[in-house]
Amino acid sequence: MGWFFITILLPLVAPLLALLVFKLFPQVGPVPLIAPFKDGQLCWGALGFSASGLYEIFSPGGNGLASTNASTGWLAGMLIAALVISAMIAAGGSVFPKSTTAPPGVATAKHFACFFVSVVVTVSAAISYLAVHYKLLENHG
Amino acid sequence: MVLKWIKEQFKDADHANFSISVIGGVGIIAAFCICTVGYLLTR
């Protein structure tokens, strides 16, 4: 459980915790809590999960599954897809940032689509990394 | 044809952000489905 908190949860919520600390000090303007996540920044964490998962799969003599499970390639494929898509969303969000509030006439879901997709991608990458680290699929191979 | 479509997606920042999000969302769901089916067939 400690591994989950330190490796998965902490990198995702750390920007939010930092923002809450910033709120203790005098502000020059409003600090919306969505600001650290609205442009797909969660995907930077997903990039780390994907890279770490791939390392665990393919590192010889480690916790990897490569030598024990013939279908590990599909798990690696999922991690590679998560890595590529995370990079695309993180880069796209950085280059084309959104405002912290949706303009009139634009649905919140559409305005913050980058955020919602980044949540889905990050959860997918985290689940794949958990499956690799805890060998969740190994006994069924 | 494809290049024209890509150029159309990048006509402004808001549209580009939304298009990248949609492509990423569809991509991750497709990857999950393909990899799950592949895993189940090869385990």
N, CA and C atoms of all chains as a GROMACS GRO file, in nm:
protein
  552
    1MET      N    1   0.083  -0.121   0.000
    1MET     CA    2   0.000   0.000   0.000
    1MET      C    3   0.087   0.126   0.000
    2GLY      N    4   0.200   0.117   0.073
    2GLY     CA    5   0.292   0.231   0.077
    2GLY      C    6   0.346   0.263  -0.060
    3TRP      N    7   0.376   0.157  -0.138
    3TRP     CA    8   0.427   0.178  -0.274
    3TRP      C    9   0.325   0.254  -0.358
    4PHE      N   10   0.196   0.218  -0.342
    4PHE     CA   11   0.090   0.284  -0.420
    4PHE      C   12   0.083   0.433  -0.387
    5PHE      N   13   0.089   0.466  -0.258
    5PHE     CA   14   0.078   0.607  -0.219
    5PHE      C   15   0.199   0.687  -0.267
    6ILE      N   16   0.318   0.630  -0.251
    6ILE     CA   17   0.439   0.704  -0.285
    6ILE      C   18   0.458   0.714  -0.436
    7THR      N   19   0.432   0.604  -0.507
    7THR     CA   20   0.465   0.601  -0.650
    7THR      C   21   0.352   0.649  -0.740
    8ILE      N   22   0.229   0.621  -0.703
    8ILE     CA   23   0.115   0.654  -0.790
    8ILE      C   24   0.044   0.782  -0.743
    9LEU      N   25   0.003   0.782  -0.616
    9LEU     CA   26  -0.084   0.889  -0.568
    9LEU      C   27  -0.010   1.021  -0.544
   10LEU      N   28   0.105   1.012  -0.481
   10LEU     CA   29   0.177   1.135  -0.444
   10LEU      C   30   0.213   1.223  -0.564
   11PRO      N   31   0.269   1.165  -0.674
   11PRO     CA   32   0.303   1.253  -0.788
   11PRO      C   33   0.182   1.322  -0.849
   12LEU      N   34   0.063   1.260  -0.835
   12LEU     CA   35  -0.056   1.319  -0.896
   12LEU      C   36  -0.116   1.430  -0.811
   13VAL      N   37  -0.111   1.414  -0.678
   13VAL     CA   38  -0.175   1.515  -0.592
   13VAL      C   39  -0.076   1.618  -0.539
   14ALA      N   40   0.053   1.597  -0.561
   14ALA     CA   41   0.154   1.692  -0.509
   14ALA      C   42   0.131   1.835  -0.559
   15PRO      N   43   0.099   1.857  -0.689
   15PRO     CA   44   0.074   1.995  -0.733
   15PRO      C   45  -0.045   2.059  -0.660
   16LEU      N   46  -0.147   1.977  -0.630
   16LEU     CA   47  -0.263   2.028  -0.558
   16LEU      C   48  -0.225   2.066  -0.416
   17LEU      N   49  -0.145   1.982  -0.352
   17LEU     CA   50  -0.099   2.013  -0.215
   17LEU      C   51  -0.017   2.141  -0.215
   18ALA      N   52   0.070   2.156  -0.316
   18ALA     CA   53   0.152   2.276  -0.326
   18ALA      C   54   0.065   2.400  -0.342
   19LEU      N   55  -0.040   2.385  -0.423
   19LEU     CA   56  -0.131   2.497  -0.446
   19LEU      C   57  -0.203   2.537  -0.317
   20LEU      N   58  -0.240   2.435  -0.237
   20LEU     CA   59  -0.306   2.463  -0.109
   20LEU      C   60  -0.211   2.537  -0.014
   21VAL      N   61  -0.082   2.504  -0.021
   21VAL     CA   62   0.017   2.576   0.060
   21VAL      C   63   0.027   2.721   0.013
   22PHE      N   64   0.027   2.740  -0.122
   22PHE     CA   65   0.033   2.876  -0.177
   22PHE      C   66  -0.084   2.962  -0.126
   23LYS      N   67  -0.198   2.897  -0.105
   23LYS     CA   68  -0.318   2.971  -0.062
   23LYS      C   69  -0.302   3.031   0.078
   24LEU      N   70  -0.204   2.982   0.153
   24LEU     CA   71  -0.180   3.037   0.287
   24LEU      C   72  -0.122   3.178   0.280
   25PHE      N   73  -0.059   3.210   0.166
   25PHE     CA   74   0.008   3.338   0.152
   25PHE      C   75  -0.083   3.439   0.082
   26PRO      N   76  -0.054   3.569   0.096
   26PRO     CA   77  -0.137   3.670   0.028
   26PRO      C   78  -0.137   3.647  -0.123
   27GLN      N   79  -0.257   3.656  -0.182
   27GLN     CA   80  -0.271   3.628  -0.325
   27GLN      C   81  -0.286   3.758  -0.405
   28VAL      N   82  -0.231   3.756  -0.527
   28VAL     CA   83  -0.251   3.870  -0.616
   28VAL      C   84  -0.380   3.854  -0.696
   29GLY      N   85  -0.438   3.734  -0.692
   29GLY     CA   86  -0.562   3.710  -0.763
   29GLY      C   87  -0.616   3.574  -0.723
   30PRO      N   88  -0.730   3.535  -0.780
   30PRO     CA   89  -0.787   3.404  -0.746
   30PRO      C   90  -0.697   3.290  -0.794
   31VAL      N   91  -0.691   3.182  -0.714
   31VAL     CA   92  -0.609   3.065  -0.751
   31VAL      C   93  -0.703   2.945  -0.764
   32PRO      N   94  -0.756   2.920  -0.883
   32PRO     CA   95  -0.848   2.807  -0.899
   32PRO      C   96  -0.776   2.673  -0.886
   33LEU      N   97  -0.841   2.578  -0.818
   33LEU     CA   98  -0.778   2.448  -0.793
   33LEU      C   99  -0.761   2.366  -0.922
   34ILE      N  100  -0.836   2.401  -1.027
   34ILE     CA  101  -0.825   2.326  -1.153
   34ILE      C  102  -0.698   2.366  -1.229
   35ALA      N  103  -0.639   2.479  -1.191
   35ALA     CA  104  -0.527   2.534  -1.268
   35ALA      C  105  -0.411   2.437  -1.291
   36PRO      N  106  -0.369   2.359  -1.189
   36PRO     CA  107  -0.254   2.270  -1.215
   36PRO      C  108  -0.287   2.148  -1.300
   37PHE      N  109  -0.414   2.127  -1.333
   37PHE     CA  110  -0.453   2.005  -1.404
   37PHE      C  111  -0.527   2.030  -1.536
   38LYS      N  112  -0.572   2.152  -1.560
   38LYS     CA  113  -0.668   2.176  -1.668
   38LYS      C  114  -0.614   2.149  -1.808
   39ASP      N  115  -0.483   2.159  -1.827
   39ASP     CA  116  -0.426   2.140  -1.961
   39ASP      C  117  -0.358   2.003  -1.976
   40GLY      N  118  -0.408   1.905  -1.905
   40GLY     CA  119  -0.357   1.769  -1.921
   40GLY      C  120  -0.227   1.743  -1.849
   41GLN      N  121  -0.197   1.822  -1.745
   41GLN     CA  122  -0.070   1.803  -1.674
   41GLN      C  123  -0.060   1.668  -1.605
   42LEU      N  124  -0.176   1.605  -1.575
   42LEU     CA  125  -0.172   1.472  -1.513
   42LEU      C  126  -0.097   1.373  -1.602
   43CYS      N  127  -0.097   1.400  -1.732
   43CYS     CA  128  -0.032   1.308  -1.826
   43CYS      C  129   0.120   1.303  -1.806
   44TRP      N  130   0.178   1.407  -1.744
   44TRP     CA  131   0.322   1.398  -1.714
   44TRP      C  132   0.345   1.285  -1.614
   45GLY      N  133   0.252   1.270  -1.519
   45GLY     CA  134   0.260   1.158  -1.426
   45GLY      C  135   0.240   1.025  -1.497
   46ALA      N  136   0.144   1.024  -1.591
   46ALA     CA  137   0.117   0.901  -1.667
   46ALA      C  138   0.239   0.859  -1.749
   47LEU      N  139   0.314   0.958  -1.800
   47LEU     CA  140   0.438   0.927  -1.873
   47LEU      C  141   0.535   0.850  -1.783
   48GLY      N  142   0.546   0.897  -1.657
   48GLY     CA  143   0.634   0.831  -1.561
   48GLY      C  144   0.588   0.689  -1.530
   49PHE      N  145   0.456   0.672  -1.512
   49PHE     CA  146   0.403   0.538  -1.483
   49PHE      C  147   0.434   0.443  -1.599
   50SER      N  148   0.412   0.492  -1.723
   50SER     CA  149   0.432   0.408  -1.840
   50SER      C  150   0.579   0.368  -1.853
   51ALA      N  151   0.668   0.465  -1.838
   51ALA     CA  152   0.811   0.436  -1.852
   51ALA      C  153   0.857   0.340  -1.743
   52SER      N  154   0.810   0.361  -1.619
   52SER     CA  155   0.850   0.273  -1.510
   52SER      C  156   0.796   0.132  -1.530
   53GLY      N  157   0.671   0.122  -1.578
   53GLY     CA  158   0.612  -0.009  -1.605
   53GLY      C  159   0.689  -0.084  -1.712
   54LEU      N  160   0.726  -0.014  -1.819
   54LEU     CA  161   0.804  -0.078  -1.926
   54LEU      C  162   0.940  -0.123  -1.875
   55TYR      N  163   0.999  -0.041  -1.788
   55TYR     CA  164   1.129  -0.079  -1.731
   55TYR      C  165   1.116  -0.207  -1.649
   56GLU      N  166   1.009  -0.214  -1.570
   56GLU     CA  167   0.990  -0.334  -1.486
   56GLU      C  168   0.965  -0.458  -1.571
   57ILE      N  169   0.896  -0.440  -1.683
   57ILE     CA  170   0.869  -0.555  -1.770
   57ILE      C  171   0.998  -0.607  -1.833
   58PHE      N  172   1.078  -0.514  -1.883
   58PHE     CA  173   1.191  -0.556  -1.966
   58PHE      C  174   1.325  -0.559  -1.894
   59SER      N  175   1.327  -0.522  -1.764
   59SER     CA  176   1.455  -0.528  -1.693
   59SER      C  177   1.487  -0.674  -1.658
   60PRO      N  178   1.604  -0.724  -1.698
   60PRO     CA  179   1.638  -0.863  -1.670
   60PRO      C  180   1.665  -0.885  -1.522
   61GLY      N  181   1.609  -0.992  -1.468
   61GLY     CA  182   1.636  -1.028  -1.330
   61GLY      C  183   1.561  -0.947  -1.228
   62GLY      N  184   1.478  -0.855  -1.272
   62GLY     CA  185   1.402  -0.772  -1.178
   62GLY      C  186   1.266  -0.830  -1.152
   63ASN      N  187   1.170  -0.739  -1.134
   63ASN     CA  188   1.033  -0.784  -1.109
   63ASN      C  189   0.960  -0.814  -1.239
   64GLY      N  190   1.031  -0.810  -1.350
   64GLY     CA  191   0.967  -0.820  -1.480
   64GLY      C  192   0.896  -0.952  -1.504
   65LEU      N  193   0.802  -0.947  -1.597
   65LEU     CA  194   0.726  -1.066  -1.630
   65LEU      C  195   0.772  -1.127  -1.761
   66ALA      N  196   0.870  -1.064  -1.825
   66ALA     CA  197   0.903  -1.097  -1.963
   66ALA      C  198   0.934  -1.245  -1.982
   67SER      N  199   1.001  -1.304  -1.885
   67SER     CA  200   1.041  -1.442  -1.905
   67SER      C  201   0.935  -1.541  -1.858
   68THR      N  202   0.830  -1.496  -1.795
   68THR     CA  203   0.733  -1.588  -1.737
   68THR      C  204   0.598  -1.587  -1.805
   69ASN      N  205   0.570  -1.486  -1.886
   69ASN     CA  206   0.436  -1.474  -1.939
   69ASN      C  207   0.440  -1.437  -2.087
   70ALA      N  208   0.383  -1.526  -2.169
   70ALA     CA  209   0.389  -1.503  -2.313
   70ALA      C  210   0.303  -1.385  -2.357
   71SER      N  211   0.202  -1.351  -2.279
   71SER     CA  212   0.111  -1.243  -2.321
   71SER      C  213   0.151  -1.108  -2.263
   72THR      N  214   0.271  -1.100  -2.205
   72THR     CA  215   0.319  -0.974  -2.148
   72THR      C  216   0.328  -0.865  -2.253
   73GLY      N  217   0.351  -0.906  -2.378
   73GLY     CA  218   0.363  -0.809  -2.486
   73GLY      C  219   0.242  -0.718  -2.497
   74TRP      N  220   0.124  -0.773  -2.467
   74TRP     CA  221   0.003  -0.691  -2.475
   74TRP      C  222   0.000  -0.586  -2.365
   75LEU      N  223   0.051  -0.622  -2.248
   75LEU     CA  224   0.060  -0.526  -2.138
   75LEU      C  225   0.162  -0.418  -2.171
   76ALA      N  226   0.273  -0.460  -2.231
   76ALA     CA  227   0.373  -0.363  -2.274
   76ALA      C  228   0.315  -0.272  -2.382
   77GLY      N  229   0.234  -0.330  -2.472
   77GLY     CA  230   0.170  -0.251  -2.576
   77GLY      C  231   0.077  -0.146  -2.519
   78MET      N  232   0.004  -0.183  -2.414
   78MET     CA  233  -0.086  -0.088  -2.348
   78MET      C  234  -0.005   0.026  -2.286
   79LEU      N  235   0.108  -0.008  -2.224
   79LEU     CA  236   0.192   0.095  -2.163
   79LEU      C  237   0.253   0.188  -2.269
   80ILE      N  238   0.292   0.130  -2.383
   80ILE     CA  239   0.348   0.212  -2.491
   80ILE      C  240   0.241   0.306  -2.546
   81ALA      N  241   0.118   0.253  -2.564
   81ALA     CA  242   0.008   0.338  -2.612
   81ALA      C  243  -0.020   0.450  -2.512
   82ALA      N  244  -0.022   0.417  -2.382
   82ALA     CA  245  -0.045   0.520  -2.279
   82ALA      C  246   0.067   0.624  -2.282
   83LEU      N  247   0.189   0.578  -2.305
   83LEU     CA  248   0.303   0.671  -2.310
   83LEU      C  249   0.291   0.768  -2.427
   84VAL      N  250   0.259   0.714  -2.544
   84VAL     CA  251   0.247   0.799  -2.664
   84VAL      C  252   0.132   0.899  -2.649
   85ILE      N  253   0.018   0.850  -2.604
   85ILE     CA  254  -0.100   0.937  -2.591
   85ILE      C  255  -0.078   1.041  -2.481
   86SER      N  256  -0.012   1.000  -2.371
   86SER     CA  257   0.018   1.096  -2.264
   86SER      C  258   0.106   1.209  -2.315
   87ALA      N  259   0.208   1.171  -2.392
   87ALA     CA  260   0.299   1.272  -2.446
   87ALA      C  261   0.223   1.369  -2.537
   88MET      N  262   0.131   1.313  -2.618
   88MET     CA  263   0.054   1.396  -2.712
   88MET      C  264  -0.035   1.495  -2.636
   89ILE      N  265  -0.103   1.446  -2.534
   89ILE     CA  266  -0.196   1.533  -2.459
   89ILE      C  267  -0.119   1.636  -2.376
   90ALA      N  268  -0.011   1.592  -2.310
   90ALA     CA  269   0.068   1.684  -2.228
   90ALA      C  270   0.127   1.796  -2.316
   91ALA      N  271   0.179   1.757  -2.432
   91ALA     CA  272   0.236   1.858  -2.522
   91ALA      C  273   0.127   1.949  -2.579
   92GLY      N  274   0.016   1.888  -2.622
   92GLY     CA  275  -0.094   1.966  -2.679
   92GLY      C  276  -0.152   2.064  -2.578
   93GLY      N  277  -0.168   2.018  -2.454
   93GLY     CA  278  -0.221   2.106  -2.350
   93GLY      C  279  -0.128   2.222  -2.320
   94SER      N  280   0.003   2.196  -2.327
   94SER     CA  281   0.100   2.303  -2.301
   94SER      C  282   0.099   2.408  -2.410
   95VAL      N  283   0.086   2.362  -2.534
   95VAL     CA  284   0.093   2.454  -2.648
   95VAL      C  285  -0.039   2.529  -2.668
   96PHE      N  286  -0.151   2.460  -2.638
   96PHE     CA  287  -0.283   2.521  -2.658
   96PHE      C  288  -0.358   2.526  -2.524
   97PRO      N  289  -0.315   2.612  -2.433
   97PRO     CA  290  -0.379   2.614  -2.299
   97PRO      C  291  -0.520   2.672  -2.302
   98LYS      N  292  -0.599   2.630  -2.203
   98LYS     CA  293  -0.738   2.677  -2.189
   98LYS      C  294  -0.747   2.774  -2.071
   99SER      N  295  -0.852   2.856  -2.072
   99SER     CA  296  -0.876   2.945  -1.958
   99SER      C  297  -0.931   2.862  -1.841
  100THR      N  298  -0.923   2.919  -1.719
  100THR     CA  299  -0.966   2.843  -1.601
  100THR      C  300  -1.117   2.836  -1.586
  101THR      N  301  -1.188   2.917  -1.663
  101THR     CA  302  -1.335   2.908  -1.663
  101THR      C  303  -1.384   2.895  -1.806
  102ALA      N  304  -1.490   2.817  -1.823
  102ALA     CA  305  -1.545   2.799  -1.957
  102ALA      C  306  -1.615   2.926  -2.003
  103PRO      N  307  -1.590   2.971  -2.127
  103PRO     CA  308  -1.659   3.090  -2.176
  103PRO      C  309  -1.809   3.064  -2.191
  104PRO      N  310  -1.890   3.170  -2.190
  104PRO     CA  311  -2.036   3.151  -2.205
  104PRO      C  312  -2.069   3.078  -2.335
  105GLY      N  313  -2.160   2.982  -2.325
  105GLY     CA  314  -2.203   2.910  -2.444
  105GLY      C  315  -2.121   2.785  -2.473
  106VAL      N  316  -2.013   2.765  -2.399
  106VAL     CA  317  -1.930   2.645  -2.419
  106VAL      C  318  -1.948   2.552  -2.300
  107ALA      N  319  -1.982   2.427  -2.327
  107ALA     CA  320  -2.005   2.331  -2.219
  107ALA      C  321  -1.875   2.306  -2.142
  108THR      N  322  -1.889   2.284  -2.011
  108THR     CA  323  -1.771   2.258  -1.927
  108THR      C  324  -1.697   2.133  -1.975
  109ALA      N  325  -1.773   2.030  -2.012
  109ALA     CA  326  -1.711   1.905  -2.057
  109ALA      C  327  -1.624   1.927  -2.181
  110LYS      N  328  -1.671   2.015  -2.272
  110LYS     CA  329  -1.594   2.042  -2.394
  110LYS      C  330  -1.474   2.131  -2.362
  111HIS      N  331  -1.496   2.231  -2.276
  111HIS     CA  332  -1.386   2.324  -2.246
  111HIS      C  333  -1.271   2.253  -2.175
  112PHE      N  334  -1.309   2.161  -2.081
  112PHE     CA  335  -1.206   2.090  -2.005
  112PHE      C  336  -1.185   1.947  -2.056
  113ALA      N  337  -1.208   1.925  -2.186
  113ALA     CA  338  -1.193   1.791  -2.243
  113ALA      C  339  -1.051   1.737  -2.218
  114CYS      N  340  -0.954   1.825  -2.229
  114CYS     CA  341  -0.814   1.783  -2.210
  114CYS      C  342  -0.795   1.728  -2.068
  115PHE      N  343  -0.855   1.793  -1.970
  115PHE     CA  344  -0.844   1.747  -1.830
  115PHE      C  345  -0.911   1.611  -1.814
  116PHE      N  346  -1.034   1.598  -1.865
  116PHE     CA  347  -1.107   1.472  -1.845
  116PHE      C  348  -1.035   1.356  -1.916
  117VAL      N  349  -0.984   1.380  -2.036
  117VAL     CA  350  -0.912   1.274  -2.107
  117VAL      C  351  -0.782   1.240  -2.033
  118SER      N  352  -0.716   1.343  -1.978
  118SER     CA  353  -0.591   1.316  -1.906
  118SER      C  354  -0.617   1.230  -1.782
  119VAL      N  355  -0.735   1.246  -1.719
  119VAL     CA  356  -0.770   1.160  -1.605
  119VAL      C  357  -0.783   1.014  -1.651
  120VAL      N  358  -0.853   0.994  -1.764
  120VAL     CA  359  -0.872   0.858  -1.816
  120VAL      C  360  -0.738   0.794  -1.852
  121VAL      N  361  -0.653   0.870  -1.921
  121VAL     CA  362  -0.522   0.818  -1.963
  121VAL      C  363  -0.436   0.786  -1.841
  122THR      N  364  -0.439   0.874  -1.741
  122THR     CA  365  -0.357   0.854  -1.622
  122THR      C  366  -0.403   0.732  -1.544
  123VAL      N  367  -0.534   0.716  -1.530
  123VAL     CA  368  -0.587   0.598  -1.460
  123VAL      C  369  -0.550   0.471  -1.535
  124SER      N  370  -0.558   0.474  -1.670
  124SER     CA  371  -0.521   0.356  -1.749
  124SER      C  372  -0.374   0.321  -1.730
  125ALA      N  373  -0.288   0.423  -1.735
  125ALA     CA  374  -0.145   0.399  -1.717
  125ALA      C  375  -0.116   0.348  -1.576
  126ALA      N  376  -0.185   0.404  -1.476
  126ALA     CA  377  -0.162   0.361  -1.337
  126ALA      C  378  -0.206   0.216  -1.317
  127ILE      N  379  -0.321   0.179  -1.375
  127ILE     CA  380  -0.368   0.041  -1.361
  127ILE      C  381  -0.271  -0.055  -1.429
  128SER      N  382  -0.222  -0.016  -1.548
  128SER     CA  383  -0.126  -0.102  -1.618
  128SER      C  384   0.003  -0.118  -1.537
  129TYR      N  385   0.048  -0.008  -1.478
  129TYR     CA  386   0.170  -0.012  -1.396
  129TYR      C  387   0.148  -0.099  -1.272
  130LEU      N  388   0.030  -0.087  -1.210
  130LEU     CA  389  -0.003  -0.171  -1.094
  130LEU      C  390  -0.003  -0.319  -1.134
  131ALA      N  391  -0.059  -0.348  -1.253
  131ALA     CA  392  -0.064  -0.488  -1.300
  131ALA      C  393   0.077  -0.544  -1.318
  132VAL      N  394   0.168  -0.458  -1.365
  132VAL     CA  395   0.307  -0.503  -1.383
  132VAL      C  396   0.374  -0.520  -1.247
  133HIS      N  397   0.363  -0.418  -1.163
  133HIS     CA  398   0.439  -0.419  -1.037
  133HIS      C  399   0.393  -0.530  -0.943
  134TYR      N  400   0.262  -0.548  -0.932
  134TYR     CA  401   0.209  -0.651  -0.842
  134TYR      C  402   0.186  -0.785  -0.914
  135LYS      N  403   0.229  -0.793  -1.040
  135LYS     CA  404   0.218  -0.918  -1.118
  135LYS      C  405   0.075  -0.971  -1.117
  136LEU      N  406  -0.020  -0.881  -1.138
  136LEU     CA  407  -0.161  -0.919  -1.128
  136LEU      C  408  -0.203  -1.017  -1.237
  137LEU      N  409  -0.134  -1.013  -1.352
  137LEU     CA  410  -0.175  -1.100  -1.462
  137LEU      C  411  -0.088  -1.224  -1.473
  138GLU      N  412   0.014  -1.235  -1.388
  138GLU     CA  413   0.113  -1.339  -1.406
  138GLU      C  414   0.055  -1.480  -1.388
  139ASN      N  415  -0.031  -1.497  -1.287
  139ASN     CA  416  -0.080  -1.632  -1.256
  139ASN      C  417  -0.179  -1.684  -1.361
  140HIS      N  418  -0.219  -1.596  -1.451
  140HIS     CA  419  -0.316  -1.639  -1.551
  140HIS      C  420  -0.251  -1.659  -1.687
  141GLY      N  421  -0.121  -1.647  -1.695
  141GLY     CA  422  -0.052  -1.656  -1.824
  141GLY      C  423  -0.029  -1.798  -1.871
  142MET      N  424  -0.557   1.493  -4.851
  142MET     CA  425  -0.686   1.482  -4.780
  142MET      C  426  -0.662   1.478  -4.628
  143VAL      N  427  -0.572   1.389  -4.586
  143VAL     CA  428  -0.541   1.377  -4.443
  143VAL      C  429  -0.475   1.505  -4.392
  144LEU      N  430  -0.380   1.556  -4.471
  144LEU     CA  431  -0.311   1.680  -4.432
  144LEU      C  432  -0.409   1.795  -4.418
  145LYS      N  433  -0.504   1.800  -4.511
  145LYS     CA  434  -0.606   1.906  -4.506
  145LYS      C  435  -0.688   1.894  -4.379
  146TRP      N  436  -0.723   1.770  -4.342
  146TRP     CA  437  -0.801   1.747  -4.220
  146TRP      C  438  -0.720   1.788  -4.097
  147ILE      N  439  -0.591   1.754  -4.097
  147ILE     CA  440  -0.505   1.791  -3.983
  147ILE      C  441  -0.494   1.943  -3.972
  148LYS      N  442  -0.476   2.009  -4.086
  148LYS     CA  443  -0.469   2.156  -4.085
  148LYS      C  444  -0.596   2.217  -4.031
  149GLU      N  445  -0.708   2.155  -4.066
  149GLU     CA  446  -0.839   2.204  -4.020
  149GLU      C  447  -0.850   2.196  -3.867
  150GLN      N  448  -0.791   2.089  -3.809
  150GLN     CA  449  -0.798   2.073  -3.663
  150GLN      C  450  -0.716   2.179  -3.590
  151PHE      N  451  -0.613   2.230  -3.657
  151PHE     CA  452  -0.524   2.326  -3.593
  151PHE      C  453  -0.554   2.470  -3.634
  152LYS      N  454  -0.678   2.496  -3.673
  152LYS     CA  455  -0.711   2.630  -3.722
  152LYS      C  456  -0.708   2.734  -3.610
  153ASP      N  457  -0.740   2.690  -3.486
  153ASP     CA  458  -0.724   2.780  -3.371
  153ASP      C  459  -0.692   2.696  -3.247
  154ALA      N  460  -0.646   2.763  -3.142
  154ALA     CA  461  -0.594   2.694  -3.024
  154ALA      C  462  -0.701   2.609  -2.955
  155ASP      N  463  -0.820   2.666  -2.938
  155ASP     CA  464  -0.927   2.592  -2.869
  155ASP      C  465  -0.964   2.465  -2.945
  156HIS      N  466  -0.974   2.479  -3.077
  156HIS     CA  467  -1.011   2.364  -3.160
  156HIS      C  468  -0.901   2.258  -3.156
  157ALA      N  469  -0.776   2.302  -3.160
  157ALA     CA  470  -0.663   2.209  -3.157
  157ALA      C  471  -0.660   2.134  -3.024
  158ASN      N  472  -0.681   2.205  -2.914
  158ASN     CA  473  -0.682   2.143  -2.781
  158ASN      C  474  -0.791   2.036  -2.775
  159PHE      N  475  -0.910   2.072  -2.824
  159PHE     CA  476  -1.021   1.977  -2.820
  159PHE      C  477  -0.994   1.856  -2.910
  160SER      N  478  -0.940   1.880  -3.030
  160SER     CA  479  -0.914   1.770  -3.122
  160SER      C  480  -0.810   1.673  -3.066
  161ILE      N  481  -0.705   1.729  -3.005
  161ILE     CA  482  -0.601   1.643  -2.945
  161ILE      C  483  -0.662   1.560  -2.833
  162SER      N  484  -0.751   1.622  -2.755
  162SER     CA  485  -0.816   1.550  -2.645
  162SER      C  486  -0.902   1.435  -2.697
  163VAL      N  487  -0.979   1.463  -2.802
  163VAL     CA  488  -1.067   1.360  -2.858
  163VAL      C  489  -0.984   1.245  -2.915
  164ILE      N  490  -0.879   1.280  -2.991
  164ILE     CA  491  -0.793   1.176  -3.050
  164ILE      C  492  -0.728   1.093  -2.939
  165GLY      N  493  -0.682   1.159  -2.833
  165GLY     CA  494  -0.620   1.088  -2.721
  165GLY      C  495  -0.720   0.998  -2.649
  166GLY      N  496  -0.841   1.049  -2.628
  166GLY     CA  497  -0.943   0.969  -2.560
  166GLY      C  498  -0.983   0.846  -2.640
  167VAL      N  499  -1.007   0.866  -2.769
  167VAL     CA  500  -1.042   0.753  -2.855
  167VAL      C  501  -0.925   0.655  -2.863
  168GLY      N  502  -0.804   0.709  -2.870
  168GLY     CA  503  -0.685   0.626  -2.879
  168GLY      C  504  -0.664   0.538  -2.758
  169ILE      N  505  -0.683   0.593  -2.638
  169ILE     CA  506  -0.658   0.514  -2.516
  169ILE      C  507  -0.766   0.407  -2.499
  170ILE      N  508  -0.890   0.441  -2.538
  170ILE     CA  509  -0.998   0.340  -2.528
  170ILE      C  510  -0.974   0.228  -2.629
  171ALA      N  511  -0.933   0.267  -2.752
  171ALA     CA  512  -0.904   0.166  -2.854
  171ALA      C  513  -0.787   0.078  -2.810
  172ALA      N  514  -0.683   0.140  -2.754
  172ALA     CA  515  -0.565   0.063  -2.709
  172ALA      C  516  -0.605  -0.034  -2.600
  173PHE      N  517  -0.690   0.013  -2.506
  173PHE     CA  518  -0.733  -0.073  -2.396
  173PHE      C  519  -0.811  -0.194  -2.450
  174CYS      N  520  -0.903  -0.168  -2.544
  174CYS     CA  521  -0.983  -0.277  -2.600
  174CYS      C  522  -0.895  -0.377  -2.675
  175ILE      N  523  -0.806  -0.326  -2.761
  175ILE     CA  524  -0.721  -0.413  -2.842
  175ILE      C  525  -0.629  -0.496  -2.752
  176CYS      N  526  -0.568  -0.431  -2.653
  176CYS     CA  527  -0.474  -0.503  -2.567
  176CYS      C  528  -0.545  -0.603  -2.476
  177THR      N  529  -0.666  -0.570  -2.432
  177THR     CA  530  -0.742  -0.665  -2.349
  177THR      C  531  -0.778  -0.789  -2.430
  178VAL      N  532  -0.829  -0.768  -2.552
  178VAL     CA  533  -0.866  -0.881  -2.638
  178VAL      C  534  -0.741  -0.963  -2.671
  179GLY      N  535  -0.632  -0.894  -2.705
  179GLY     CA  536  -0.507  -0.963  -2.737
  179GLY      C  537  -0.458  -1.046  -2.620
  180TYR      N  538  -0.464  -0.987  -2.500
  180TYR     CA  539  -0.420  -1.059  -2.380
  180TYR      C  540  -0.506  -1.183  -2.356
  181LEU      N  541  -0.637  -1.165  -2.368
  181LEU     CA  542  -0.727  -1.278  -2.341
  181LEU      C  543  -0.708  -1.390  -2.443
  182LEU      N  544  -0.672  -1.354  -2.566
  182LEU     CA  545  -0.654  -1.456  -2.669
  182LEU      C  546  -0.520  -1.529  -2.656
  183THR      N  547  -0.422  -1.464  -2.595
  183THR     CA  548  -0.287  -1.524  -2.592
  183THR      C  549  -0.246  -1.578  -2.455
  184ARG      N  550  -0.329  -1.560  -2.353
  184ARG     CA  551  -0.287  -1.603  -2.218
  184ARG      C  552  -0.290  -1.756  -2.207
   0.00000   0.00000   0.00000
